[in-house]
Amino acid sequence: MLHRGLSTLKPQQQQQRCTRGSAGMRLRVSAVASVPKQAPSIASTNGKVPSNMTPEVAKDLYRDMYLGREFEEMCAQMYYRGKMFGFVHLYCGQEAVSTGVIRAMRKDDHVCSTYRDHVHALSKGVSAREIMAELFGKKTGVCRGQGGSMHMFSAKNNFLGGYAFIGEGIPIGLGAAFQAKYKKDVLGIETSDSVTASFFGDVPATSHNIFVVENNKWAIGMQHTRATSGSWQDEEPHIYKKGPAFGMPGIHVDGMDVMKVREVAMEAVARARRGDGPTLIEAETYRYRGHSLADPDEMRSKDEKAHYAARDPIPKFRSYMIDNSLMSEADIKALEAEVMEEIEDSVRFAEESPKPEKGQLLENVFSDPRGFGIAPDGRYRYELPGFSSGTAAVS
C-alpha cells in the first residue's frame, strides 16, 4: 500500500493530486500541499542505518516493545488465574505504534489512550509495578485500584487516562493541547510547547495535537471494511484521507514497522511543537489476540492471523539491530532477561500489595465533601462517625 501524506496550507493553495488505486484506476485525491518524506522501511534501508537510529535509540525502542508484549502476555496468564476481573483488552501486535509515537515525545508531553491502555502507559513511563497492581485492584496501583484495566491515569507521567467509550479521550487531549497553546499565545510563556497525542481506534483541532488512529483492521468482531465509512472512490476505507477535511494532513503508515511509525511521529511532533497544526496518523496494525480476553476470537481467519504474525514488529526489529550492529545477540538476550525480571517483579509487587480500604470509595467523589448531602439528624453526612472509613450508613 502506498504511504501518502498531506500537509496543510491555506484553502486557496489547495490542489488536486492524482494517485493510482489498488485496482489500477486513476483517483482524484484532494491534497493540501506536498507529500511529506516517507519513513524508511526496515526492509528497504539499502544497508544504511538512519542517522537518528543510534544504538541507544534502538535499545530504547526494542526494550519498550518487548516490555509491552511480555507484560501483556503476563496479563493474560494472571487474568486466567483469576487475578484480574472485568474486561482486559491486550495490545499484543500493536507495540510498534505505541513505541514509535510515544518514545518520540518528551516527558512533558501528554498522551490520551483508549481502553487498550496498558502499553501506552508503559511507553509513557508508568512503572510496570503500578500498572500490574492496578490490574490486580490493589491500593498501590496507578489509580489506587479503582481504575482497573481500562482507566489508567498518571498525572506525574502526563498520561491522561484510558477511556472505555470510543473516542472519549479526544476532547481531553484537545484540552491538554489547548492549554499549551494558551500559555504560549496568551500568557506569553515561550517555553510552553508541549504536544499531546490522542490514540483511538478505527471507528470514531488544535495546533499542539496529534491524532493517532490505531487501525487494527477489526472493530470488535466486525471487519474494518464493514465498520468504517469508505473514502471517496476507494475500494477500502482510508481514515487518513479524512484529515484534510478537518484542516490537517493525513498520513498512512505501516503500524507493524517501528522505524516508519517513529519517523512519521517525529515529523508530526515537530510540526505540532512549531504551532503548525495537528496531524492525523493512521497506523495500520493488527492485534494478535481477541478484542478482549473474554473474546474467543473466532471471527478472524487463520490465514489472516498468519499473515500478520509474519510481520511481527518485534522480531523484525530485533533482526534489524543485529544485522546493523546496533546491538549484539548477547546484549539483546541480557536486555530481554532484564525485562522479564521487571515483569515478574511487578506480579510479586501486585500480589503482596494491600487491597484498598472501603472508605476509599468515598474519596475523590466531590471536591467539597458537603456534596454527600445532609443526614437525618441535620449534620453533613461526611461528619457522621465512621463515614470516612466507609462504615456509615449512606442512603
C-alpha positions in Angstrom: 0.0 0.0 0.0 1.2 3.5 -0.8 2.0 5.8 2.1 0.7 9.2 1.3 0.7 12.3 3.4 -0.9 15.7 3.1 0.4 18.9 4.7 -1.7 21.9 5.5 -1.8 25.2 3.5 -4.5 27.9 3.1 -7.6 26.9 1.2 -6.6 28.9 -1.9 -3.4 26.9 -2.1 -5.2 23.6 -2.3 -4.5 21.5 -5.3 -5.8 18.2 -6.8 -3.3 15.3 -6.9 -3.8 12.1 -8.8 -2.7 8.7 -7.5 -3.3 5.2 -8.6 -5.7 2.9 -6.6 -5.3 -0.7 -5.9 -7.5 -1.6 -8.9 -5.3 0.5 -11.3 -7.9 3.2 -11.7 -7.0 6.9 -11.5 -8.2 8.5 -8.4 -8.6 12.2 -7.6 -7.4 12.9 -4.1 -7.9 16.4 -2.6 -4.5 17.3 -1.4 -3.3 20.4 0.5 0.3 21.0 -0.5 3.1 18.5 -0.9 3.7 14.9 0.4 5.9 14.6 3.4 9.0 12.5 3.1 8.4 8.8 3.7 9.9 6.9 6.7 12.5 4.3 5.9 11.3 0.7 5.9 13.3 -1.8 7.9 13.3 -3.9 4.8 14.3 -1.1 2.4 17.1 0.9 4.0 19.6 -0.4 1.5 22.0 -1.3 4.3 22.1 2.2 5.6 21.1 3.0 9.2 19.3 6.3 9.5 21.5 8.9 11.3 19.0 9.2 14.1 18.9 5.5 14.8 21.7 5.3 17.3 22.4 2.2 19.4 20.9 4.0 22.4 17.7 4.8 20.5 17.5 1.3 19.0 17.9 -0.2 22.5 15.1 2.0 23.9 12.7 1.2 21.1 13.3 -2.6 21.4 13.1 -2.6 25.2 9.8 -0.7 25.1 8.2 -3.0 22.5 9.5 -6.1 24.3 8.3 -4.9 27.6 4.9 -4.1 26.2 4.5 -7.6 24.6 5.7 -9.6 27.6 3.7 -7.5 30.0 0.5 -8.2 28.1 1.3 -11.9 27.9 1.7 -12.0 31.6 -1.6 -10.2 32.0 -3.3 -13.0 30.1 -1.8 -15.5 32.5 -2.9 -13.5 35.5 -6.4 -13.0 34.1 -7.0 -16.7 33.5 -5.7 -17.4 37.0 -8.4 -15.2 38.4 -6.1 -12.3 39.5 -7.9 -9.7 37.3 -11.5 -9.0 36.8 -13.7 -7.3 34.2 -12.7 -6.7 30.6 -9.0 -6.7 29.8 -8.0 -5.6 26.3 -4.5 -6.6 25.3 -2.2 -4.8 22.9 -0.1 -7.7 21.5 0.9 -7.0 17.9 0.5 -3.2 18.1 3.6 -2.3 20.0 5.3 -0.5 17.1 2.6 2.1 17.2 2.9 2.9 20.9 6.7 2.8 20.9 7.1 4.6 17.6 4.9 7.5 18.7 5.3 7.9 22.5 9.1 7.3 22.6 9.4 10.1 20.0 7.8 12.5 22.5 9.2 14.4 25.5 8.4 13.6 29.2 6.4 16.9 29.5 4.2 15.9 26.5 0.8 14.4 27.1 -0.9 11.1 26.0 -4.6 10.2 25.9 -5.3 6.5 25.4 -8.2 4.1 24.9 -9.4 1.0 26.8 -6.4 -0.8 25.4 -4.1 1.4 27.5 -1.6 -0.7 29.4 1.2 -0.5 26.8 0.6 3.2 26.2 1.1 3.8 29.9 4.3 1.7 29.9 5.7 3.7 26.9 4.9 7.0 28.7 6.9 5.9 31.7 4.3 4.5 34.2 6.0 1.6 36.0 5.1 -2.0 35.4 4.6 -2.3 39.2 1.9 0.4 39.2 0.1 -1.0 36.2 0.1 -4.6 37.4 -1.1 -3.6 40.9 -3.9 -1.6 39.3 -4.9 -4.6 37.2 -5.0 -6.6 40.5 -7.2 -3.9 42.1 -4.6 -3.1 44.7 -4.1 0.1 46.7 -0.6 0.6 45.2 -1.9 0.7 41.6 -1.6 3.8 39.5 -5.2 4.7 40.3 -5.2 3.0 43.8 -7.1 0.0 42.4 -10.1 2.0 41.3 -9.4 2.4 37.6 -8.7 -1.1 36.5 -7.6 -2.2 33.1 -9.5 0.5 31.1 -8.9 3.6 33.2 -5.1 4.0 33.8 -4.1 7.6 34.7 -0.9 9.1 35.9 -0.5 12.9 36.5 3.2 12.7 37.1 3.8 11.0 33.8 1.3 13.2 31.9 -0.7 10.1 31.0 -4.2 11.5 30.8 -6.1 8.2 31.0 -7.5 5.2 29.3 -11.2 5.6 28.2 -13.8 2.9 27.8 -16.0 4.9 25.4 -14.9 5.2 21.7 -13.1 8.4 21.1 -13.7 9.6 24.7 -10.1 10.7 25.2 -10.1 13.0 22.2 -11.6 16.1 23.8 -9.4 15.5 26.9 -6.4 15.5 24.6 -7.6 18.7 22.9 -7.8 20.4 26.3 -4.3 19.4 27.1 -3.1 20.7 23.7 -5.1 23.9 24.1 -3.6 24.7 27.5 -0.1 24.5 26.0 -1.1 26.9 23.1 -2.9 29.2 25.5 0.1 29.5 27.8 2.3 30.5 24.9 0.0 32.7 22.8 -2.0 34.4 25.6 0.2 34.2 28.7 3.4 34.7 26.8 5.2 31.6 28.2 7.5 31.0 25.3 8.7 27.6 26.7 5.2 26.2 26.5 5.4 23.9 23.5 4.3 20.6 24.8 2.4 18.3 22.5 -0.4 15.8 23.0 -1.0 12.5 21.3 -4.6 11.2 21.3 -4.9 7.5 20.4 -8.1 6.0 19.2 -9.4 3.1 17.1 -10.7 2.9 13.6 -14.3 3.9 14.3 -14.6 7.3 15.7 -8.1 20.5 16.2 -5.8 22.5 18.0 -2.2 23.3 17.0 -0.5 21.1 19.6 -2.3 17.8 19.0 -1.5 14.6 17.1 -4.4 12.2 16.4 -3.2 8.6 16.1 -5.7 6.0 14.7 -4.6 2.5 15.6 -6.3 0.7 12.8 -6.0 -3.0 13.8 -8.4 -3.9 11.0 -11.2 -5.0 13.3 -13.9 -3.1 15.2 -14.5 -5.7 18.0 -15.9 -8.5 15.8 -16.6 -6.6 12.6 -14.1 -6.1 9.8 -12.7 -2.6 9.3 -14.0 -2.5 5.8 -17.6 -3.1 7.0 -17.4 -0.9 10.2 -15.9 2.3 8.7 -17.4 4.6 6.1 -15.5 4.5 2.8 -13.2 7.2 1.4 -14.0 8.6 -2.0 -13.6 6.2 -4.9 -11.6 3.7 -2.8 -12.3 0.0 -2.5 -11.4 0.2 1.2 -11.9 3.0 3.7 -8.8 5.1 4.4 -9.1 7.0 7.6 -6.1 9.2 7.0 -7.8 10.8 4.0 -10.3 12.4 6.4 -7.6 14.7 7.7 -7.7 17.5 5.1 -11.5 17.9 5.7 -10.6 18.9 9.2 -7.7 21.2 8.2 -4.9 18.8 8.9 -2.6 16.5 6.9 -3.5 12.8 6.9 -0.7 10.3 6.8 -0.9 6.5 6.4 1.9 4.4 8.0 2.8 0.8 8.4 2.0 0.2 12.1 4.0 -3.0 12.1 7.3 -1.1 11.4 8.5 0.8 14.4 11.0 2.8 12.3 8.3 4.0 9.9 6.0 4.9 12.8 8.8 6.8 14.6 9.7 8.8 11.5 6.1 9.9 10.9 5.6 10.6 14.6 8.8 12.8 14.8 7.6 14.9 11.9 4.1 15.3 13.4 5.6 16.2 16.8 7.9 18.8 15.3 5.0 20.2 13.3 2.8 20.5 16.4 5.6 21.9 18.5 6.2 24.7 15.9 2.5 25.5 16.1 1.8 24.5 12.5 -1.3 22.5 13.4 -2.4 18.9 14.2 -1.7 15.7 12.2 -3.9 12.7 11.6 -1.8 9.5 11.6 -3.4 6.2 10.5 -1.2 3.4 11.7 -2.3 0.1 10.1 -1.6 -2.6 12.6 -3.0 -5.8 14.0 -3.8 -7.3 17.3 -2.8 -10.9 17.9 -5.5 -11.7 20.4 -9.2 -11.2 20.5 -10.9 -7.9 21.3 -10.6 -8.7 24.9 -9.6 -11.8 27.0 -13.3 -12.7 27.1 -13.4 -12.9 23.3 -12.9 -16.4 21.8 -11.5 -14.7 18.6 -13.5 -16.9 16.2 -14.2 -14.3 13.6 -10.8 -13.9 12.1 -9.4 -16.5 9.6 -6.2 -18.5 10.3 -4.7 -17.2 7.1 -5.3 -13.6 8.1 -3.7 -14.2 11.5 -0.7 -15.9 10.0 -0.2 -13.1 7.5 0.2 -10.5 10.3 2.1 -12.9 12.6 4.8 -13.0 9.9 5.0 -9.2 10.1 5.5 -9.1 13.9 7.4 -5.8 14.6 9.5 -7.2 17.5 11.5 -10.0 15.9 11.7 -7.9 12.7 13.4 -5.0 14.6 15.5 -7.5 16.6 17.0 -8.8 13.4 17.5 -5.3 12.1 19.5 -4.4 15.1 21.8 -7.4 14.9 22.2 -7.1 11.1 23.2 -3.4 11.5 25.4 -3.9 14.6 23.2 -1.8 16.8 23.0 -4.5 19.4 24.6 -7.9 19.7 22.7 -11.1 20.2 24.2 -11.4 23.7 23.2 -7.9 24.6 19.6 -8.4 23.4 19.3 -11.6 25.4 20.5 -9.8 28.5 18.0 -7.0 27.9 15.2 -9.5 27.5 16.1 -11.2 30.7 16.1 -7.8 32.5 12.6 -7.1 31.1 11.3 -10.4 32.2 12.6 -9.9 35.7 10.9 -6.5 35.8 7.6 -8.1 34.8 8.0 -10.9 37.4 8.7 -8.2 40.0 5.5 -6.4 39.0 3.5 -9.5 39.7 5.1 -10.1 43.1 4.6 -6.5 44.0 0.9 -6.7 43.0 0.4 -9.9 44.9 1.9 -8.5 48.1 0.2 -5.1 47.9 -2.8 -4.4 50.2 -6.3 -4.0 48.9 -8.0 -0.6 49.2 -10.0 0.2 52.3 -13.7 0.6 51.9 -13.5 4.2 52.8 -11.5 4.9 49.6 -14.8 4.6 47.7 -15.9 7.9 49.3 -12.8 9.8 48.3 -12.4 11.9 45.2 -16.2 11.9 44.6 -16.9 15.6 45.5 -14.3 18.4 45.7 -16.4 19.6 48.6 -17.5 16.7 50.9 -20.7 18.5 51.7 -21.8 17.2 48.3 -22.7 13.9 50.0 -25.7 15.7 51.5 -27.3 16.1 54.9 -28.0 13.3 57.3 -31.4 12.9 59.1 -30.0 14.5 62.2 -29.1 17.7 60.3 -25.4 17.1 60.1 -23.5 16.7 56.9 -23.1 13.0 56.0 -19.3 13.3 55.9 -19.4 14.3 59.6 -21.1 11.0 60.6 -18.9 8.7 62.7 -17.2 6.1 60.5 -18.2 7.8 57.3 -14.6 8.2 56.0 -13.9 4.5 56.6 -16.9 3.5 54.6 -18.8 2.0 57.6 -21.5 4.7 58.0 -25.0 4.1 56.5 -25.3 6.0 53.2 -28.7 6.2 51.7 
